[in-house]
Amino acid sequence: QPSSALHLHRVEAYDPRATLVLDETAVRSLELVETLSGERRGSVLAHLDQTKTPMGARLLRRRLLSPLADIHAIRRRHDEVEYFFDRPPLRSELRQLLGKLGDLERLATRAAMGLATPRDLGVIRSSLVGVLEIEQALGREEGLIEDPIAELRPKDPLPALRELMCRALVDSPPNLDRQGGIFQRGYSEALDELRAIESDSKEIILALEAREREATGIPSLKIKYTKVFGYYIEVTRAHLGSVPAHYHRKQTVATGERYTTEELSELQDKIHHAGERASQLEYEFFVELRQKVADELLTLRSLSERLAALDVAITLAEIAAHWNYSRPEIDDSLSLDIVEGRHPIVERLASGGNFVPNDVSIDAEGERLLLITGPNMSGKSTVMRQVALIAILAQIGAYVPARSARIGLIDKIFSRVGARDDLSTGQSTFMVEMREAAAMLRGATRRSLVILDEIGRGTSTYDGLAIAWSVAEYLHDAIGCRAMFATHYHELCELAETREGVMAMNVAADEFGDEIIFLHKLTRGGASRSYGIAVARLAGVPSPVLARAREVLKELEGEGALPSGTPSRMRAIDKDGRAQLDLFASHTEPEIVVERETSPVLDAIRALDINRLTPLEALNELAQLKAALEKDRQ
């Protein structure tokens, strides 16, 4: 159990505006820390995490889940990565040196809590030596007018503690603190004496015997040992007259007398308890050394933070060099332009380097909503995910998988990709989908990035299309953020004809006979078909089922009737009972136009970004709005 209170390191104000917000749904659907199946392998974190230190691995995970939202801080991290990207030999040397370090952050905390073992102190000692080597490696670089890694240099903060631990601890300290073998010879004279007595007791007794024999002139004098009496001096009867006065008789035997002296008694006590006393003395020295480490807790934590940041910067540079990533540009615009962007995980798994890169351009002040159509398996979800991942990587300070990327700062990323239910709370797939969409529509701002995949598919065709249509309109009209919207409702492409900010796109595919070839290329214009039957064939659906599906599809596309002859309810029916091919051509109700009420107060409310208001600012705004309303009534 911890033996002392742990003092706070520092207190920092939390500002949600300082980081890009990723909710649980986005983290899951983008597979940032684990895949949809719950495995770490295949996640973005598993791809990026080539760190060499435990504290570096933890920092990388924190950064991935909390990207920055400050342009200058992001650029500073890009500068750090670029520094090591341009220096492969230094990068390789530092990775080897970092690999020798222990978990300084946790080991220092264990020392402060009184839980560190001798082995833990040995790791701290080795790490402090490694820090000196890292500092020397970085110091060999030529001086720069402006040092981009000034905040990463460790600068050997504890030379005295390092030297003390190197002088005190053995090369491989034990794990237990009460069994001895912790400190080197020469660290303590008292400890060395006890160890000598314990290990060389026979030689010490023989030396004392020789001295006593010479001092008394008794040639037959011997020092012997029994379990009952311990050590004693035995003198034969012929030499009893030569026994000195300071000898104390202990026992009479047939051949002579047995004596002891104060020196022999003290030596016996030392020999009997030397091991125990040595272990106790070592434990006292160990506690003292551990406390000296604990006293440097804040310095060790600061050092571990620098080493973690250094490890992450070098790791991201290594990833960028290996996978041909480029440095992104970050600015305060509302645009997002990616040239030959790639999905970092799918690219890694693609056979023979056959991943097809795509260009994406979205501008909240121009074409801000991309409606993406195309067959299943064509790569719609991959394109959308890779855009979100490139934005996240850029704002954690990493290079990105693209030829080039210019990203206007993003405050939130919402991702609703894939279908799932939640049986534990009794929510169907459609209910989960709607809850996630609701959270997205309520939380997104003009600076957000939204990716939506096939929303509305969990209910009837009309309901699903109506919901998808209204969601797309709301994203475009009310929020005005950068968004990508994948759908199989081809009717949604009509939005591109009525709204300038909507662009219809499709992921191209070709069909040759019964074969379908996915081109995985994002092109302008909506897709004409979904190729569902062709995809079903690839999945191994039996041929009779596929043949019957073609017959039914032909009948539906031709006259809109089911095989039984009754009209399909998937189509609208006109007044003569005929199926309409245009899903929206059957609307006979008069169009209701709702004029948007305007007033200075309403305009002020609409302009508020409640996600960026502090409680005090919110109260001030509320007071001003109330005053404005009362003024209007007068």
C-alpha positions as CSV (number, residue, x, y, z in Angstrom):
1,Q,0.0,0.0,0.0
2,P,1.2,3.6,-0.6
3,S,3.1,4.9,2.4
4,S,2.8,8.6,1.8
5,A,0.4,11.2,0.2
6,L,1.0,12.0,-3.4
7,H,1.2,15.7,-4.1
8,L,-0.5,17.2,-7.1
9,H,1.9,17.8,-10.0
10,R,0.1,20.8,-11.3
11,V,-3.4,22.1,-11.8
12,E,-4.4,23.1,-15.3
13,A,-7.6,24.7,-16.6
14,Y,-9.5,22.5,-19.0
15,D,-10.6,24.4,-22.1
16,P,-12.7,22.2,-24.5
17,R,-11.9,24.7,-27.3
18,A,-8.3,23.8,-27.2
19,T,-8.9,20.3,-28.7
20,L,-10.7,18.8,-31.6
21,V,-13.8,17.1,-30.2
22,L,-14.3,13.4,-31.0
23,D,-17.3,11.7,-29.4
24,E,-17.5,8.0,-28.6
25,T,-19.3,7.3,-31.9
26,A,-16.5,8.9,-34.0
27,V,-13.8,7.1,-32.1
28,R,-15.5,3.8,-32.6
29,S,-16.5,4.2,-36.3
30,L,-13.1,5.6,-37.3
31,E,-11.4,2.7,-35.4
32,L,-8.9,5.0,-33.7
33,V,-7.9,2.8,-30.8
34,E,-9.6,-0.5,-31.7
35,T,-11.4,-2.0,-34.6
36,L,-15.2,-2.5,-34.8
37,S,-14.6,-6.1,-33.6
38,G,-12.9,-4.8,-30.5
39,E,-9.3,-5.7,-31.4
40,R,-6.3,-3.3,-31.2
41,R,-4.7,-4.8,-34.2
42,G,-5.9,-3.1,-37.3
43,S,-6.7,0.2,-35.6
44,V,-5.1,3.6,-36.3
45,L,-3.3,3.5,-33.0
46,A,-1.8,0.1,-33.7
47,H,-0.5,1.4,-37.0
48,L,1.0,4.6,-35.5
49,D,2.3,3.1,-32.3
50,Q,6.0,2.3,-33.0
51,T,7.1,4.2,-29.9
52,K,10.0,3.0,-27.9
53,T,8.9,4.1,-24.4
54,P,5.8,3.3,-22.3
55,M,5.2,7.0,-21.7
56,G,5.6,7.7,-25.4
57,A,2.9,5.1,-26.2
58,R,0.5,6.6,-23.6
59,L,1.1,10.2,-25.0
60,L,0.5,9.0,-28.5
61,R,-2.9,7.5,-27.5
62,R,-3.9,10.7,-25.7
63,R,-3.0,12.9,-28.7
64,L,-4.9,10.6,-31.0
65,L,-8.1,11.0,-28.9
66,S,-7.6,14.7,-28.3
67,P,-6.2,16.4,-31.4
68,L,-5.2,20.1,-31.1
69,A,-7.4,23.0,-32.2
70,D,-4.7,25.6,-32.0
71,I,-3.0,26.4,-35.3
72,H,0.3,27.5,-33.8
73,A,0.6,24.5,-31.5
74,I,-0.2,22.2,-34.4
75,R,2.5,23.8,-36.6
76,R,5.0,23.5,-33.8
77,R,4.4,19.8,-33.6
78,H,4.8,19.6,-37.4
79,D,8.1,21.4,-37.1
80,E,9.3,18.8,-34.6
81,V,8.3,15.9,-36.8
82,E,9.9,17.5,-39.8
83,Y,13.2,18.0,-37.9
84,F,13.5,14.2,-37.4
85,F,12.0,13.4,-40.8
86,D,14.9,15.2,-42.4
87,R,17.6,13.4,-40.3
88,P,17.3,9.6,-40.7
89,P,20.6,8.7,-39.0
90,L,19.8,10.8,-35.9
91,R,16.3,9.3,-35.9
92,S,17.6,5.8,-35.9
93,E,20.2,6.4,-33.2
94,L,17.6,8.1,-30.9
95,R,15.1,5.2,-31.4
96,Q,17.8,2.8,-30.2
97,L,18.6,5.0,-27.1
98,L,14.9,5.5,-26.3
99,G,14.4,1.8,-26.4
100,K,16.7,1.4,-23.4
101,L,14.7,3.7,-21.1
102,G,12.2,2.5,-18.5
103,D,8.8,3.9,-17.6
104,L,10.2,7.0,-15.7
105,E,6.8,8.5,-15.2
106,R,5.3,5.5,-13.3
107,L,8.6,4.5,-11.6
108,A,9.0,8.0,-10.1
109,T,5.4,7.8,-8.9
110,R,6.0,4.4,-7.3
111,A,9.0,5.9,-5.5
112,A,7.0,8.8,-4.2
113,M,4.3,6.4,-2.9
114,G,6.9,4.2,-1.2
115,L,6.3,1.3,-3.6
116,A,9.4,1.2,-5.7
117,T,11.6,-1.9,-5.4
118,P,15.4,-2.1,-5.8
119,R,14.9,-3.2,-9.3
120,D,12.7,-0.1,-10.0
121,L,15.5,2.1,-8.8
122,G,17.9,0.2,-11.0
123,V,15.7,1.0,-14.0
124,I,15.6,4.7,-13.0
125,R,19.4,4.7,-12.7
126,S,19.8,3.2,-16.2
127,S,17.2,5.6,-17.6
128,L,19.1,8.6,-16.2
129,V,22.3,7.3,-17.9
130,G,20.3,6.9,-21.1
131,V,19.0,10.5,-20.9
132,L,22.6,11.7,-20.8
133,E,23.4,9.7,-24.0
134,I,20.3,11.1,-25.7
135,E,21.3,14.6,-24.7
136,Q,24.8,14.0,-26.1
137,A,23.3,12.6,-29.4
138,L,21.1,15.7,-29.8
139,G,23.9,18.0,-28.9
140,R,26.0,16.9,-31.9
141,E,23.5,18.5,-34.2
142,E,24.5,21.9,-35.7
143,G,23.1,24.9,-33.9
144,L,20.0,26.5,-35.5
145,I,18.8,30.1,-35.3
146,E,15.5,28.7,-34.1
147,D,15.6,25.3,-32.5
148,P,12.4,23.4,-33.5
149,I,12.9,20.8,-30.8
150,A,13.9,23.0,-27.9
151,E,10.9,21.7,-25.9
152,L,12.0,18.1,-26.5
153,R,15.6,18.2,-25.4
154,P,15.9,16.4,-22.0
155,K,19.0,18.4,-20.8
156,D,20.1,15.9,-18.1
157,P,18.3,17.5,-15.1
158,L,19.6,15.3,-12.3
159,P,23.4,14.7,-12.6
160,A,23.9,14.3,-8.8
161,L,21.1,11.7,-8.4
162,R,22.4,9.8,-11.4
163,E,26.0,9.7,-10.1
164,L,24.7,8.6,-6.6
165,M,22.6,5.8,-8.0
166,C,25.5,4.6,-10.2
167,R,27.8,4.5,-7.3
168,A,25.3,2.9,-4.9
169,L,23.4,0.2,-6.8
170,V,24.7,-3.1,-8.2
171,D,24.4,-3.7,-11.9
172,S,21.2,-5.9,-11.4
173,P,19.4,-5.1,-8.2
174,P,17.0,-7.7,-6.8
175,N,13.3,-7.3,-6.8
176,L,12.9,-7.7,-3.0
177,D,14.2,-5.0,-0.6
178,R,14.9,-7.1,2.5
179,Q,17.1,-9.8,1.1
180,G,20.3,-7.8,0.5
181,G,22.5,-7.6,-2.5
182,I,21.3,-4.1,-3.4
183,F,24.4,-2.0,-2.9
184,Q,27.9,-2.1,-4.3
185,R,31.0,-2.7,-2.3
186,G,32.5,0.6,-1.2
187,Y,29.2,2.4,-0.8
188,S,29.3,1.9,3.0
189,E,32.2,0.8,5.2
190,A,29.8,-0.6,7.9
191,L,28.0,-2.7,5.3
192,D,31.3,-3.9,3.8
193,E,32.4,-5.0,7.2
194,L,29.3,-7.0,7.9
195,R,29.4,-8.6,4.5
196,A,33.1,-9.5,5.1
197,I,32.2,-11.1,8.5
198,E,29.4,-13.0,7.0
199,S,31.4,-14.4,4.1
200,D,34.8,-14.7,5.7
201,S,34.0,-15.8,9.2
202,K,36.3,-18.9,9.2
203,E,39.3,-16.8,8.1
204,I,38.6,-14.2,10.8
205,I,38.4,-16.9,13.5
206,L,41.7,-18.4,12.4
207,A,43.4,-15.0,12.4
208,L,42.1,-14.3,15.9
209,E,43.4,-17.8,17.0
210,A,46.8,-17.0,15.7
211,R,47.0,-13.6,17.4
212,E,45.9,-15.2,20.8
213,R,48.4,-18.0,20.5
214,E,51.2,-15.5,19.8
215,A,50.1,-13.2,22.6
216,T,49.8,-15.9,25.3
217,G,52.6,-18.2,24.2
218,I,50.3,-21.2,24.4
219,P,51.1,-23.4,21.4
220,S,48.1,-25.7,21.9
221,L,45.5,-22.8,22.1
222,K,42.6,-23.4,19.7
223,I,39.3,-21.6,19.0
224,K,36.5,-24.0,18.5
225,Y,32.7,-23.9,18.0
226,T,29.7,-25.9,19.3
227,K,26.0,-25.2,18.8
228,V,25.5,-25.1,22.6
229,F,28.4,-22.9,23.7
230,G,29.2,-21.1,20.4
231,Y,32.8,-20.0,19.9
232,Y,35.3,-20.7,22.8
233,I,39.1,-20.8,23.4
234,E,40.3,-24.2,24.5
235,V,43.6,-24.6,26.6
236,T,45.1,-27.9,27.7
237,R,45.9,-28.6,31.3
238,A,49.6,-28.4,30.7
239,H,49.3,-24.7,29.8
240,L,46.6,-23.5,32.3
241,G,49.2,-21.5,34.2
242,S,49.8,-19.3,31.1
243,V,46.1,-18.3,30.7
244,P,45.8,-14.4,30.8
245,A,43.6,-12.8,33.5
246,H,41.1,-11.3,30.9
247,Y,40.1,-14.9,29.9
248,H,36.8,-15.8,31.4
249,R,36.4,-19.5,32.1
250,K,33.4,-21.0,30.4
251,Q,33.6,-24.8,31.0
252,T,35.9,-27.4,32.4
253,V,36.5,-30.6,30.4
254,A,38.7,-33.6,30.9
255,T,41.5,-32.3,28.7
256,G,41.6,-28.8,30.0
257,E,39.5,-25.6,30.2
258,R,37.4,-23.6,27.8
259,Y,37.4,-19.8,27.9
260,T,36.0,-16.7,26.2
261,T,37.0,-13.1,25.9
262,E,35.1,-9.9,25.2
263,E,36.6,-9.7,21.7
264,L,35.6,-13.3,20.9
265,S,32.0,-12.7,22.3
266,E,31.7,-9.5,20.2
267,L,33.0,-11.4,17.1
268,Q,30.6,-14.2,17.7
269,D,27.7,-11.8,17.9
270,K,28.8,-10.2,14.7
271,I,29.2,-13.5,12.9
272,H,25.8,-14.8,14.1
273,H,23.9,-11.6,13.1
274,A,26.1,-10.3,10.3
275,G,23.7,-11.4,7.5
276,E,20.6,-10.1,9.4
277,R,22.3,-6.8,10.2
278,A,23.6,-6.4,6.7
279,S,20.1,-6.9,5.2
280,Q,18.7,-4.4,7.7
281,L,21.4,-1.8,7.0
282,E,20.9,-2.3,3.2
283,Y,17.1,-1.8,3.7
284,E,17.7,1.4,5.5
285,F,20.1,2.6,2.8
286,F,17.5,1.6,0.2
287,V,14.7,3.6,1.9
288,E,17.0,6.6,2.1
289,L,17.9,6.3,-1.6
290,R,14.2,5.8,-2.6
291,Q,13.3,9.0,-0.7
292,K,15.9,10.9,-2.6
293,V,14.3,9.7,-5.8
294,A,10.9,10.7,-4.5
295,D,12.1,14.1,-3.6
296,E,12.8,14.6,-7.4
297,L,9.3,13.5,-8.4
298,L,8.4,16.7,-10.2
299,T,11.7,16.9,-12.1
300,L,11.4,13.2,-13.1
301,R,7.9,13.8,-14.3
302,S,8.9,16.8,-16.4
303,L,11.8,14.7,-17.8
304,S,9.4,11.9,-18.7
305,E,7.1,14.3,-20.5
306,R,9.9,15.6,-22.6
307,L,11.1,12.1,-23.4
308,A,7.5,11.0,-24.3
309,A,7.1,14.0,-26.6
310,L,10.5,13.2,-28.2
311,D,9.5,9.6,-28.7
312,V,6.2,10.5,-30.3
313,A,7.8,13.1,-32.7
314,I,10.5,10.6,-33.8
315,T,7.9,7.8,-34.2
316,L,5.6,10.0,-36.4
317,A,8.7,11.0,-38.5
318,E,9.5,7.3,-38.8
319,I,5.9,6.4,-39.9
320,A,6.0,9.3,-42.4
321,A,9.3,8.3,-44.0
322,H,8.2,4.6,-44.2
323,W,4.8,5.2,-45.7
324,N,5.5,8.3,-47.8
325,Y,3.4,10.7,-45.8
326,S,3.5,14.5,-46.4
327,R,3.4,17.5,-44.1
328,P,-0.1,19.1,-44.2
329,E,-0.9,22.8,-44.2
330,I,-3.2,24.0,-41.4
331,D,-4.9,27.4,-41.6
332,D,-8.0,29.1,-40.2
333,S,-10.1,28.7,-43.4
334,L,-13.2,26.6,-43.8
335,S,-11.8,24.5,-46.6
336,L,-10.4,21.0,-46.9
337,D,-8.3,20.1,-49.9
338,I,-6.6,16.7,-50.2
339,V,-4.7,15.5,-53.2
340,E,-4.2,11.8,-53.6
341,G,-5.4,11.0,-50.1
342,R,-5.1,7.4,-48.8
343,H,-6.6,5.5,-45.9
344,P,-3.6,4.6,-43.6
345,I,-4.9,1.2,-42.6
346,V,-6.5,0.0,-45.9
347,E,-3.4,1.1,-47.7
348,R,-1.3,-1.0,-45.4
349,L,-3.4,-4.0,-46.0
350,A,-3.9,-3.5,-49.8
351,S,-2.1,-6.3,-51.8
352,G,0.8,-5.2,-54.0
353,G,0.4,-1.5,-53.2
354,N,-2.8,-1.4,-55.3
355,F,-4.6,1.2,-53.1
356,V,-6.3,3.9,-55.3
357,P,-5.8,7.4,-53.9
358,N,-8.5,10.0,-54.2
359,D,-8.8,13.8,-54.3
360,V,-11.3,15.5,-52.1
361,S,-12.1,19.2,-51.9
362,I,-14.8,20.6,-49.5
363,D,-15.3,24.2,-48.6
364,A,-17.9,25.4,-46.1
365,E,-18.1,28.6,-48.1
366,G,-18.6,26.8,-51.4
367,E,-19.2,23.1,-52.2
368,R,-19.6,22.0,-48.6
369,L,-21.8,18.8,-48.9
370,L,-20.6,15.9,-51.0
371,L,-23.3,13.4,-51.8
372,I,-21.5,10.1,-52.6
373,T,-23.3,7.3,-54.4
374,G,-21.9,4.0,-55.7
375,P,-22.3,0.2,-55.2
376,N,-21.5,-1.6,-52.0
377,M,-17.8,-2.5,-51.6
378,S,-16.8,0.3,-54.0
379,G,-15.1,2.3,-51.3
380,K,-17.5,5.0,-50.3
381,S,-16.9,4.4,-46.5
382,T,-13.2,4.2,-47.1
383,V,-13.0,7.5,-48.8
384,M,-15.0,9.3,-46.1
385,R,-13.1,7.7,-43.3
386,Q,-9.7,8.5,-44.8
387,V,-10.7,12.2,-45.0
388,A,-11.6,12.2,-41.3
389,L,-8.4,10.4,-40.4
390,I,-6.2,12.7,-42.5
391,A,-7.8,15.7,-40.6
392,I,-7.2,14.0,-37.2
393,L,-3.6,13.1,-38.1
394,A,-3.0,16.6,-39.2
395,Q,-4.3,18.1,-36.0
396,I,-2.3,15.8,-33.7
397,G,0.8,17.1,-35.4
398,A,1.5,14.2,-37.7
399,Y,2.2,13.9,-41.4
400,V,-0.7,12.6,-43.4
401,P,-1.1,9.8,-46.1
402,A,-1.6,12.1,-49.1
403,R,0.5,13.9,-51.7
404,S,-0.6,17.1,-50.2
405,A,-3.3,18.4,-47.8
406,R,-4.5,21.8,-46.8
407,I,-7.0,21.7,-43.9
408,G,-8.9,24.5,-42.4
409,L,-9.0,24.1,-38.7
410,I,-11.7,21.7,-37.5
411,D,-13.4,22.0,-34.1
412,K,-15.4,18.7,-34.1
413,I,-15.6,15.5,-36.2
414,F,-18.8,13.5,-36.3
415,S,-18.8,10.1,-37.9
416,R,-21.8,7.9,-38.4
417,V,-20.5,5.0,-40.4
418,G,-21.8,1.4,-40.1
419,A,-24.9,-0.2,-38.5
420,R,-25.2,-1.6,-35.0
421,D,-27.8,-2.2,-32.4
422,D,-27.6,-1.9,-28.6
423,L,-29.4,-4.9,-27.1
424,S,-28.3,-4.0,-23.5
425,T,-30.5,-0.9,-23.7
426,G,-33.2,-2.3,-26.0
427,Q,-32.3,0.0,-28.9
428,S,-32.7,-1.2,-32.5
429,T,-30.3,-0.5,-35.2
430,F,-32.5,2.3,-36.5
431,M,-32.9,3.9,-33.0
432,V,-29.1,3.9,-32.5
433,E,-28.7,5.4,-35.9
434,M,-31.2,8.2,-35.2
435,R,-29.7,8.9,-31.7
436,E,-26.2,9.3,-33.3
437,A,-27.6,11.5,-36.1
438,A,-29.5,13.6,-33.5
439,A,-26.3,14.2,-31.5
440,M,-24.5,15.1,-34.6
441,L,-27.0,17.6,-35.8
442,R,-27.2,19.3,-32.4
443,G,-23.5,19.4,-31.8
444,A,-22.0,20.3,-35.2
445,T,-20.9,23.8,-36.0
446,R,-19.9,25.6,-39.2
447,R,-16.2,24.6,-38.5
448,S,-17.1,20.9,-38.0
449,L,-16.5,17.9,-40.3
450,V,-19.4,15.4,-40.6
451,I,-19.4,12.1,-42.4
452,L,-22.6,10.1,-42.7
453,D,-23.0,6.7,-44.3
454,E,-26.3,5.5,-45.6
455,I,-28.5,7.1,-43.0
456,G,-32.2,6.0,-43.0
457,R,-31.7,2.5,-44.3
458,G,-33.0,0.9,-41.1
459,T,-36.7,1.7,-41.9
460,S,-39.1,1.8,-44.8
461,T,-37.9,3.3,-48.1
462,Y,-40.0,6.4,-47.9
463,D,-39.3,7.1,-44.3
464,G,-35.6,6.5,-44.8
465,L,-35.3,8.6,-47.9
466,A,-37.3,11.4,-46.2
467,I,-35.0,11.4,-43.2
468,A,-31.9,11.3,-45.3
469,W,-33.2,14.1,-47.5
470,S,-34.0,16.4,-44.5
471,V,-30.7,15.6,-42.7
472,A,-28.8,16.5,-45.9
473,E,-30.7,19.8,-46.2
474,Y,-30.2,20.6,-42.5
475,L,-26.4,20.0,-42.8
476,H,-26.3,22.3,-45.9
477,D,-28.8,25.0,-45.0
478,A,-28.7,25.3,-41.2
479,I,-25.2,24.2,-40.1
480,G,-23.3,24.9,-43.2
481,C,-20.3,22.7,-42.2
482,R,-18.1,20.5,-44.3
483,A,-19.8,17.2,-44.8
484,M,-19.7,13.9,-46.8
485,F,-22.9,12.0,-47.2
486,A,-22.8,8.4,-48.6
487,T,-26.2,7.0,-49.7
488,H,-27.9,4.5,-52.0
489,Y,-30.9,6.8,-52.3
490,H,-29.9,8.2,-55.8
491,E,-32.8,10.6,-55.6
492,L,-30.8,12.7,-53.2
493,C,-28.6,13.7,-56.0
494,E,-31.4,16.1,-57.0
495,L,-30.1,18.3,-54.1
496,A,-27.1,19.1,-56.3
497,E,-29.5,20.7,-58.8
498,T,-31.2,22.9,-56.3
499,R,-28.4,23.9,-53.9
500,E,-25.1,25.3,-55.0
501,G,-23.2,24.0,-52.0
502,V,-24.1,20.3,-52.8
503,M,-21.9,18.3,-55.1
504,A,-23.0,14.8,-56.4
505,M,-20.1,12.3,-56.5
506,N,-19.8,8.6,-57.1
507,V,-17.2,5.9,-56.6
508,A,-16.9,4.4,-60.0
509,A,-17.4,0.8,-61.0
510,D,-17.8,-1.0,-64.3
511,E,-19.8,-4.1,-65.1
512,F,-18.9,-6.6,-67.8
513,G,-21.6,-9.2,-68.2
514,D,-22.1,-10.7,-64.7
515,E,-18.8,-9.3,-63.5
516,I,-18.3,-6.1,-61.6
517,I,-15.0,-4.2,-61.4
518,F,-14.6,-1.7,-58.6
519,L,-12.5,1.2,-59.7
520,H,-12.4,2.9,-56.2
521,K,-12.1,6.3,-57.9
522,L,-14.2,9.2,-56.6
523,T,-15.6,11.1,-59.6
524,R,-18.2,13.9,-60.2
525,G,-21.8,13.0,-60.8
526,G,-24.2,10.5,-59.2
527,A,-24.2,6.8,-59.8
528,S,-26.8,5.3,-62.1
529,R,-27.0,1.9,-60.4
530,S,-26.2,0.2,-57.1
531,Y,-25.0,-3.1,-58.7
532,G,-26.6,-4.9,-55.7
533,I,-27.1,-8.2,-57.6
534,A,-23.5,-8.2,-58.8
535,V,-22.3,-7.7,-55.3
536,A,-24.5,-10.5,-54.1
537,R,-22.9,-12.7,-56.7
538,L,-19.5,-11.9,-55.4
539,A,-20.7,-12.8,-51.9
540,G,-21.6,-16.3,-53.1
541,V,-25.4,-16.1,-53.2
542,P,-26.7,-19.2,-55.1
543,S,-27.3,-18.8,-58.8
544,P,-31.1,-19.6,-58.7
545,V,-31.5,-16.8,-56.2
546,L,-29.6,-14.3,-58.3
547,A,-31.6,-15.3,-61.4
548,R,-34.9,-14.8,-59.7
549,A,-33.6,-11.4,-58.3
550,R,-32.9,-10.2,-61.8
551,E,-36.4,-11.2,-62.9
552,V,-38.0,-9.3,-60.0
553,L,-35.8,-6.3,-60.6
554,K,-36.7,-6.2,-64.2
555,E,-40.4,-6.2,-63.4
556,L,-40.0,-3.5,-60.8
557,E,-38.0,-1.3,-63.1
558,G,-40.4,-1.9,-66.0
559,E,-43.9,-1.5,-64.6
560,G,-43.4,-1.1,-60.9
561,A,-45.4,-4.3,-60.1
562,L,-44.6,-7.1,-57.7
563,P,-44.4,-10.7,-59.1
564,S,-48.0,-11.2,-57.8
565,G,-49.2,-8.4,-60.1
566,T,-50.0,-5.9,-57.3
567,P,-48.3,-2.5,-57.5
568,S,-45.0,-2.2,-55.6
569,R,-45.3,-0.2,-52.4
570,M,-41.7,0.9,-52.9
571,R,-43.0,3.2,-55.6
572,A,-45.6,5.9,-55.5
573,I,-48.9,5.1,-57.2
574,D,-50.6,7.7,-59.4
575,K,-54.4,8.2,-59.6
576,D,-54.7,5.5,-62.3
577,G,-52.9,2.9,-60.1
578,R,-49.7,3.0,-62.1
579,A,-46.2,3.0,-60.4
580,Q,-44.2,6.2,-60.6
581,L,-40.5,5.9,-61.5
582,D,-39.8,9.3,-60.0
583,L,-40.1,8.9,-56.3
584,F,-41.0,12.5,-55.7
585,A,-43.3,12.9,-58.7
586,S,-46.4,11.6,-56.8
587,H,-46.7,14.6,-54.4
588,T,-50.0,16.2,-55.0
589,E,-50.3,18.1,-51.8
590,P,-49.8,21.9,-52.2
591,E,-46.3,22.9,-51.2
592,I,-46.2,24.6,-47.8
593,V,-43.8,27.4,-47.6
594,V,-42.8,28.4,-44.1
595,E,-41.2,31.8,-44.0
596,R,-38.3,32.0,-41.5
597,E,-39.1,34.5,-38.8
598,T,-36.5,37.1,-38.5
599,S,-35.7,39.6,-35.7
600,P,-32.5,41.0,-34.2
601,V,-33.0,38.7,-31.1
602,L,-33.5,35.6,-33.2
603,D,-30.5,36.4,-35.4
604,A,-28.4,36.9,-32.3
605,I,-29.5,33.5,-30.9
606,R,-28.8,31.8,-34.2
607,A,-25.3,33.3,-34.3
608,L,-24.4,32.0,-30.9
609,D,-22.0,29.0,-30.6
610,I,-23.1,27.5,-27.3
611,N,-20.3,25.0,-27.4
612,R,-17.7,27.8,-27.1
613,L,-19.5,29.9,-24.4
614,T,-18.3,29.9,-20.8
615,P,-21.1,29.9,-18.1
616,L,-20.4,33.5,-17.4
617,E,-20.5,34.5,-21.1
618,A,-23.8,32.6,-21.4
619,L,-25.4,34.5,-18.5
620,N,-24.2,37.8,-20.1
621,E,-25.6,36.9,-23.5
622,L,-28.9,35.8,-21.8
623,A,-29.2,39.2,-20.0
624,Q,-28.6,41.1,-23.2
625,L,-31.2,39.1,-25.1
626,K,-33.7,39.6,-22.3
627,A,-33.1,43.4,-22.4
628,A,-33.5,43.4,-26.2
629,L,-36.9,41.6,-25.9
630,E,-38.2,44.0,-23.3
631,K,-37.1,46.9,-25.5
632,D,-39.0,45.4,-28.5
633,R,-42.2,45.1,-26.4
634,Q,-42.0,48.8,-25.5
